Amino acid sequence: MLDFQAIQERIKQIEGKRESLVKLLEQPDLGTLRIDVNQALEEIDDLIDDFKRTFPTEGEMN
């Protein structure tokens, strides 16, 4: 079982990799893969939002 610190680190890794997907969307020859990349970005954003709602930092609590 993962502890909070391990989950927090994984979320940070996912946040860091999100930028790669954003850059991929800038490619003009992406074709139908664009749909999958957009879906992945939406799911990453949902995951990050859920994590932040579940474990808000002190600045987000107010």
Backbone as JSON Lines, residues from 0, in Angstrom:
{"i":0,"aa":"M","n":[0.84,-1.18,0.0],"ca":[0.0,0.0,0.0],"c":[0.89,1.25,0.0]}
{"i":1,"aa":"L","n":[0.45,2.24,-0.76],"ca":[1.22,3.47,-0.85],"c":[0.88,4.42,0.28]}
{"i":2,"aa":"D","n":[1.88,5.09,0.79],"ca":[1.61,6.11,1.79],"c":[1.38,7.45,1.08]}
{"i":3,"aa":"F","n":[0.96,8.42,1.84],"ca":[0.62,9.73,1.26],"c":[1.79,10.33,0.51]}
{"i":4,"aa":"Q","n":[2.98,10.24,1.08],"ca":[4.17,10.83,0.44],"c":[4.42,10.2,-0.93]}
{"i":5,"aa":"A","n":[4.27,8.89,-1.03],"ca":[4.49,8.2,-2.3],"c":[3.44,8.62,-3.34]}
{"i":6,"aa":"I","n":[2.2,8.75,-2.91],"ca":[1.14,9.19,-3.83],"c":[1.41,10.62,-4.29]}
{"i":7,"aa":"Q","n":[1.81,11.46,-3.36],"ca":[2.11,12.85,-3.68],"c":[3.24,12.94,-4.71]}
{"i":8,"aa":"E","n":[4.26,12.12,-4.56],"ca":[5.37,12.11,-5.51],"c":[4.91,11.65,-6.89]}
{"i":9,"aa":"R","n":[4.05,10.65,-6.93],"ca":[3.55,10.17,-8.23],"c":[2.7,11.23,-8.91]}
{"i":10,"aa":"I","n":[1.91,11.95,-8.14],"ca":[1.11,13.03,-8.73],"c":[2.04,14.1,-9.3]}
{"i":11,"aa":"K","n":[3.12,14.42,-8.61],"ca":[4.08,15.4,-9.11],"c":[4.71,14.92,-10.41]}
{"i":12,"aa":"Q","n":[5.0,13.63,-10.51],"ca":[5.58,13.08,-11.74],"c":[4.58,13.21,-12.89]}
{"i":13,"aa":"I","n":[3.32,12.92,-12.6],"ca":[2.28,13.02,-13.63],"c":[2.13,14.47,-14.08]}
{"i":14,"aa":"E","n":[2.16,15.4,-13.12],"ca":[2.07,16.82,-13.47],"c":[3.24,17.22,-14.38]}
{"i":15,"aa":"G","n":[4.4,16.7,-14.11],"ca":[5.57,17.01,-14.92],"c":[5.47,16.45,-16.32]}
{"i":16,"aa":"K","n":[4.88,15.29,-16.47],"ca":[4.75,14.66,-17.79],"c":[3.6,15.24,-18.61]}
{"i":17,"aa":"R","n":[2.69,15.95,-17.94],"ca":[1.56,16.54,-18.62],"c":[2.02,17.5,-19.72]}
{"i":18,"aa":"E","n":[3.09,18.23,-19.44],"ca":[3.6,19.2,-20.41],"c":[4.01,18.52,-21.73]}
{"i":19,"aa":"S","n":[4.47,17.29,-21.66],"ca":[4.83,16.56,-22.88],"c":[3.61,16.35,-23.77]}
{"i":20,"aa":"L","n":[2.48,16.07,-23.15],"ca":[1.25,15.89,-23.93],"c":[0.79,17.21,-24.54]}
{"i":21,"aa":"V","n":[0.95,18.3,-23.8],"ca":[0.58,19.61,-24.33],"c":[1.45,19.93,-25.55]}
{"i":22,"aa":"K","n":[2.73,19.66,-25.46],"ca":[3.64,19.89,-26.61],"c":[3.27,19.0,-27.79]}
{"i":23,"aa":"L","n":[2.87,17.78,-27.5],"ca":[2.46,16.86,-28.56],"c":[1.26,17.4,-29.32]}
{"i":24,"aa":"L","n":[0.34,18.04,-28.6],"ca":[-0.83,18.62,-29.27],"c":[-0.45,19.72,-30.25]}
{"i":25,"aa":"E","n":[0.7,20.32,-30.08],"ca":[1.14,21.39,-30.98],"c":[1.62,20.86,-32.33]}
{"i":26,"aa":"Q","n":[1.79,19.55,-32.43],"ca":[2.26,18.95,-33.68],"c":[1.13,18.98,-34.72]}
{"i":27,"aa":"P","n":[1.42,19.53,-35.9],"ca":[0.36,19.66,-36.91],"c":[-0.05,18.33,-37.55]}
{"i":28,"aa":"D","n":[0.81,17.34,-37.51],"ca":[0.53,16.07,-38.19],"c":[0.06,14.98,-37.23]}
{"i":29,"aa":"L","n":[-0.61,15.35,-36.18],"ca":[-1.02,14.4,-35.15],"c":[-2.2,13.54,-35.61]}
{"i":30,"aa":"G","n":[-3.04,14.07,-36.47],"ca":[-4.16,13.31,-37.0],"c":[-5.15,12.9,-35.92]}
{"i":31,"aa":"T","n":[-5.64,11.67,-36.04],"ca":[-6.66,11.19,-35.1],"c":[-6.09,10.92,-33.71]}
{"i":32,"aa":"L","n":[-4.78,10.86,-33.6],"ca":[-4.15,10.68,-32.28],"c":[-4.45,11.86,-31.37]}
{"i":33,"aa":"R","n":[-4.78,12.99,-31.97],"ca":[-5.12,14.2,-31.22],"c":[-6.26,13.92,-30.23]}
{"i":34,"aa":"I","n":[-7.22,13.12,-30.63],"ca":[-8.35,12.76,-29.76],"c":[-7.85,12.04,-28.52]}
{"i":35,"aa":"D","n":[-6.94,11.1,-28.7],"ca":[-6.4,10.34,-27.56],"c":[-5.57,11.22,-26.64]}
{"i":36,"aa":"V","n":[-4.8,12.12,-27.22],"ca":[-3.97,13.02,-26.42],"c":[-4.87,13.96,-25.6]}
{"i":37,"aa":"N","n":[-5.91,14.48,-26.23],"ca":[-6.86,15.33,-25.51],"c":[-7.52,14.57,-24.36]}
{"i":38,"aa":"Q","n":[-7.9,13.33,-24.62],"ca":[-8.52,12.51,-23.58],"c":[-7.54,12.27,-22.42]}
{"i":39,"aa":"A","n":[-6.31,11.98,-22.76],"ca":[-5.29,11.76,-21.72],"c":[-5.11,13.01,-20.87]}
{"i":40,"aa":"L","n":[-5.07,14.18,-21.51],"ca":[-4.94,15.44,-20.77],"c":[-6.14,15.66,-19.84]}
{"i":41,"aa":"E","n":[-7.33,15.39,-20.33],"ca":[-8.52,15.55,-19.5],"c":[-8.46,14.63,-18.29]}
{"i":42,"aa":"E","n":[-8.03,13.39,-18.49],"ca":[-7.96,12.43,-17.39],"c":[-6.88,12.82,-16.38]}
{"i":43,"aa":"I","n":[-5.75,13.3,-16.87],"ca":[-4.69,13.77,-15.98],"c":[-5.19,14.95,-15.15]}
{"i":44,"aa":"D","n":[-5.86,15.89,-15.82],"ca":[-6.39,17.06,-15.1],"c":[-7.41,16.64,-14.04]}
{"i":45,"aa":"D","n":[-8.27,15.67,-14.39],"ca":[-9.24,15.17,-13.42],"c":[-8.56,14.51,-12.23]}
{"i":46,"aa":"L","n":[-7.53,13.72,-12.51],"ca":[-6.79,13.05,-11.44],"c":[-6.14,14.07,-10.5]}
{"i":47,"aa":"I","n":[-5.51,15.07,-11.08],"ca":[-4.85,16.1,-10.28],"c":[-5.88,16.88,-9.45]}
{"i":48,"aa":"D","n":[-7.0,17.23,-10.08],"ca":[-8.05,17.95,-9.36],"c":[-8.6,17.1,-8.21]}
{"i":49,"aa":"D","n":[-8.85,15.82,-8.47],"ca":[-9.35,14.93,-7.42],"c":[-8.36,14.83,-6.26]}
{"i":50,"aa":"F","n":[-7.08,14.73,-6.59],"ca":[-6.06,14.64,-5.55],"c":[-6.05,15.92,-4.71]}
{"i":51,"aa":"K","n":[-6.11,17.07,-5.38],"ca":[-6.08,18.34,-4.66],"c":[-7.32,18.55,-3.8]}
{"i":52,"aa":"R","n":[-8.47,18.05,-4.28],"ca":[-9.69,18.16,-3.47],"c":[-9.63,17.22,-2.27]}
{"i":53,"aa":"T","n":[-9.05,16.05,-2.47],"ca":[-8.97,15.06,-1.39],"c":[-7.92,15.44,-0.36]}
{"i":54,"aa":"F","n":[-6.81,15.98,-0.83],"ca":[-5.7,16.35,0.05],"c":[-5.31,17.81,-0.19]}
{"i":55,"aa":"P","n":[-6.16,18.74,0.2],"ca":[-5.84,20.15,-0.06],"c":[-4.64,20.61,0.77]}
{"i":56,"aa":"T","n":[-3.86,21.49,0.16],"ca":[-2.76,22.1,0.92],"c":[-3.35,23.22,1.76]}
{"i":57,"aa":"E","n":[-2.59,23.75,2.67],"ca":[-3.1,24.8,3.56],"c":[-3.6,26.01,2.77]}
{"i":58,"aa":"G","n":[-2.92,26.37,1.71],"ca":[-3.32,27.52,0.91],"c":[-4.62,27.29,0.15]}
{"i":59,"aa":"E","n":[-4.94,26.03,-0.15],"ca":[-6.15,25.7,-0.9],"c":[-7.34,25.48,0.02]}
{"i":60,"aa":"M","n":[-7.12,25.37,1.32],"ca":[-8.21,25.1,2.25],"c":[-9.12,26.32,2.43]}
{"i":61,"aa":"N","n":[-8.58,27.48,2.25],"ca":[-9.37,28.7,2.49],"c":[-10.15,29.12,1.29]}
